[in-house]
Amino acid sequence: MKRSRRYQGSATLVPPETSLGIDEAIDKLKAGATAKFDE
């Protein structure tokens, strides 16, 4: 959970639900980027 550390500062300003959504979006972007590189 390296991302949660990186966004810990903004997590205090952003509601938990929003930060979770951002986390999921980043996961999807990273997964998509990784898939492209793997190909």
Backbone as CSV, one residue per row, in Angstrom:
resi,resn,N_x,N_y,N_z,CA_x,CA_y,CA_z,C_x,C_y,C_z
1,MET,0.843,-1.203,0.000,0.000,0.000,0.000,0.876,1.251,0.000
2,LYS,1.776,1.331,-0.966,2.658,2.492,-1.035,1.866,3.754,-1.359
3,ARG,0.804,3.613,-2.161,0.034,4.783,-2.581,-0.575,5.491,-1.380
4,SER,-1.101,4.723,-0.418,-1.754,5.354,0.727,-0.765,6.249,1.475
5,ARG,0.508,5.866,1.513,1.500,6.719,2.168,1.679,8.003,1.370
6,ARG,1.731,7.869,0.056,1.977,9.034,-0.792,0.829,10.032,-0.676
7,TYR,-0.395,9.512,-0.542,-1.565,10.392,-0.501,-2.036,10.657,0.927
8,GLN,-1.202,10.304,1.899,-1.619,10.481,3.290,-1.882,11.962,3.585
9,GLY,-1.058,12.851,3.023,-1.221,14.273,3.287,-2.551,14.795,2.775
10,SER,-2.924,14.397,1.549,-4.173,14.881,0.969,-5.364,14.102,1.516
11,ALA,-5.111,12.925,2.074,-6.214,12.109,2.600,-6.923,12.850,3.734
12,THR,-6.189,13.711,4.444,-6.798,14.449,5.544,-7.777,15.492,5.001
13,LEU,-7.525,15.984,3.796,-8.400,16.997,3.203,-9.529,16.347,2.409
14,VAL,-9.288,15.125,1.922,-10.276,14.459,1.072,-10.983,13.366,1.863
15,PRO,-12.301,13.230,1.690,-13.052,12.179,2.385,-12.520,10.798,2.020
16,PRO,-12.623,9.822,2.928,-12.115,8.468,2.676,-12.674,7.873,1.395
17,GLU,-13.965,8.089,1.135,-14.577,7.516,-0.072,-13.872,8.052,-1.320
18,THR,-13.555,9.340,-1.316,-12.919,9.932,-2.495,-11.511,9.390,-2.680
19,SER,-10.745,9.332,-1.590,-9.372,8.834,-1.708,-9.381,7.381,-2.161
20,LEU,-10.382,6.618,-1.725,-10.480,5.222,-2.176,-10.726,5.191,-3.672
21,GLY,-11.604,6.060,-4.153,-11.879,6.107,-5.586,-10.627,6.477,-6.365
22,ILE,-9.873,7.446,-5.851,-8.621,7.845,-6.508,-7.659,6.667,-6.524
23,ASP,-7.578,5.959,-5.392,-6.691,4.799,-5.305,-7.066,3.765,-6.357
24,GLU,-8.371,3.506,-6.479,-8.824,2.513,-7.462,-8.518,2.987,-8.877
25,ALA,-8.735,4.265,-9.137,-8.463,4.798,-10.476,-6.983,4.651,-10.813
26,ILE,-6.121,4.953,-9.852,-4.674,4.814,-10.082,-4.331,3.354,-10.332
27,ASP,-4.958,2.456,-9.556,-4.706,1.022,-9.758,-5.067,0.624,-11.180
28,LYS,-6.221,1.096,-11.652,-6.659,0.745,-13.011,-5.691,1.325,-14.042
29,LEU,-5.271,2.561,-13.845,-4.327,3.176,-14.787,-3.013,2.411,-14.795
30,LYS,-2.518,2.077,-13.600,-1.253,1.333,-13.510,-1.412,-0.033,-14.167
31,ALA,-2.539,-0.696,-13.910,-2.773,-2.020,-14.501,-2.788,-1.909,-16.020
32,GLY,-3.455,-0.888,-16.544,-3.509,-0.702,-17.994,-2.129,-0.417,-18.561
33,ALA,-1.365,0.434,-17.883,-0.016,0.764,-18.361,0.870,-0.471,-18.318
34,THR,0.745,-1.250,-17.243,1.566,-2.459,-17.120,1.207,-3.448,-18.220
35,ALA,-0.082,-3.574,-18.498,-0.514,-4.515,-19.541,0.100,-4.111,-20.880
36,LYS,0.120,-2.814,-21.165,0.691,-2.341,-22.435,2.188,-2.660,-22.488
37,PHE,2.878,-2.432,-21.394,4.324,-2.694,-21.373,4.595,-4.187,-21.488
38,ASP,3.757,-5.002,-20.842,3.950,-6.457,-20.895,3.788,-6.962,-22.317
39,GLU,2.887,-6.361,-23.054,2.687,-6.788,-24.444,3.896,-6.367,-25.268
